[in-house]
């Protein structure tokens, strides 16, 4: 592939191109996790698939690292690199809804806030994470866990097709009907196989939901986790949400003298008939006395964005992940020992249920292999002060070490840290060798290696 210059790259792209000598470079190189401070050689703010093709070609021609950035939420900072190329898809955030077919097509840089704003106008939604500033593409490529997954399946289970720019510069459409092997790998295999410039989803009728957060005393945390675990055995699939742990922020529904205290948490989301919502969410109150709650009917996007303010861009992040087939009493005890050490109000631990519709997809039907897991646990260490980095990272690691003996060997790739590369095969179990075959076919030289990497 012939080399070409930065000037030629600018000529071949519609979007702006930033180097260190350009105004706006420092803003263009920023990512969500302030722990990551890298200086790419060039950042391209792509506006269309042609810009992406030119950017991929430039990185390949110059044998440079290529980082792909959608929502920019990658905790390990995979959306940037030192002395390499960044394809920033953030401006490719258009979402088009077809209410007749109940489908939506989202650009590769769309966030779930963008997506929900478009689909909610028609009373429609699909599974889409917990934080609305998360990128649609990144979440879906890793699997896609969210409030609606017990009823609708993972985000990737609702993916109909994807537009992909591959390492050799081709533009492909992957679906059940064309490039089926690539489509299989994209559903859980992360950003290993190309740049996804657009995604088409199946939607469902979800408009108003009933739910919100409930806080319980830490002395009741064991009963809350056990109660949630046991409730899943017969809970309707329209009942979503998760248990976890949270330092109380200064919100009006929490007694002022409890701001800053650590609580057990349940966030409920009933996505069935609204008249049933109060009855279904009331099941959580049976676990233990509720200290504070903010529960009621609301538009689904309101719940999907409810925690955005706790995780603004520019704070420090370090996370660990684990899958759990059974949340045993011993596992609960490990949580009770470490959760009180939450390092800041931004930090949290969530146990996302992934049963119901998620379990009805065979383990080999998509790259997402843990179809027998009941919970996806995330230990999300987040804090504003870099001076806390050492202590915060130690807390996350020690917490993970405590729950690991009670968990599966693999975890959700979207929650993995940069030092989790050794767990790649465990994350995909029996699907790993097939993923390697797809990687060899579409990216034999591993151009797309800034991710939880499946090496060819």
Secondary structure as GFF3:
##gff-version 3
##sequence-region A 1 456
A	DSSP	alpha_helix	6	12	.	.	.	ID=ss1
A	DSSP	beta_strand	17	18	.	.	.	ID=ss2
A	DSSP	alpha_helix	25	28	.	.	.	ID=ss3
A	DSSP	beta_strand	42	45	.	.	.	ID=ss4
A	DSSP	alpha_helix	49	61	.	.	.	ID=ss5
A	DSSP	beta_strand	66	69	.	.	.	ID=ss6
A	DSSP	beta_strand	85	88	.	.	.	ID=ss7
A	DSSP	beta_strand	95	98	.	.	.	ID=ss8
A	DSSP	beta_strand	103	107	.	.	.	ID=ss9
A	DSSP	alpha_helix	112	120	.	.	.	ID=ss10
A	DSSP	beta_strand	124	125	.	.	.	ID=ss11
A	DSSP	alpha_helix	136	141	.	.	.	ID=ss12
A	DSSP	alpha_helix	149	152	.	.	.	ID=ss13
A	DSSP	three_ten_helix	155	158	.	.	.	ID=ss14
A	DSSP	beta_strand	159	165	.	.	.	ID=ss15
A	DSSP	beta_strand	171	175	.	.	.	ID=ss16
A	DSSP	alpha_helix	180	186	.	.	.	ID=ss17
A	DSSP	beta_strand	195	202	.	.	.	ID=ss18
A	DSSP	beta_strand	204	205	.	.	.	ID=ss19
A	DSSP	beta_strand	208	216	.	.	.	ID=ss20
A	DSSP	three_ten_helix	218	220	.	.	.	ID=ss21
A	DSSP	alpha_helix	221	231	.	.	.	ID=ss22
A	DSSP	beta_strand	239	247	.	.	.	ID=ss23
A	DSSP	three_ten_helix	256	258	.	.	.	ID=ss24
A	DSSP	beta_strand	262	270	.	.	.	ID=ss25
A	DSSP	three_ten_helix	274	276	.	.	.	ID=ss26
A	DSSP	alpha_helix	277	285	.	.	.	ID=ss27
A	DSSP	beta_strand	290	299	.	.	.	ID=ss28
A	DSSP	alpha_helix	300	304	.	.	.	ID=ss29
A	DSSP	three_ten_helix	308	311	.	.	.	ID=ss30
A	DSSP	beta_strand	316	324	.	.	.	ID=ss31
A	DSSP	alpha_helix	329	338	.	.	.	ID=ss32
A	DSSP	three_ten_helix	339	341	.	.	.	ID=ss33
A	DSSP	beta_strand	348	353	.	.	.	ID=ss34
A	DSSP	three_ten_helix	356	360	.	.	.	ID=ss35
A	DSSP	beta_strand	375	383	.	.	.	ID=ss36
A	DSSP	three_ten_helix	386	388	.	.	.	ID=ss37
A	DSSP	alpha_helix	389	404	.	.	.	ID=ss38
A	DSSP	three_ten_helix	413	415	.	.	.	ID=ss39
A	DSSP	three_ten_helix	421	423	.	.	.	ID=ss40
A	DSSP	alpha_helix	424	428	.	.	.	ID=ss41
A	DSSP	three_ten_helix	429	431	.	.	.	ID=ss42
A	DSSP	alpha_helix	432	442	.	.	.	ID=ss43
###
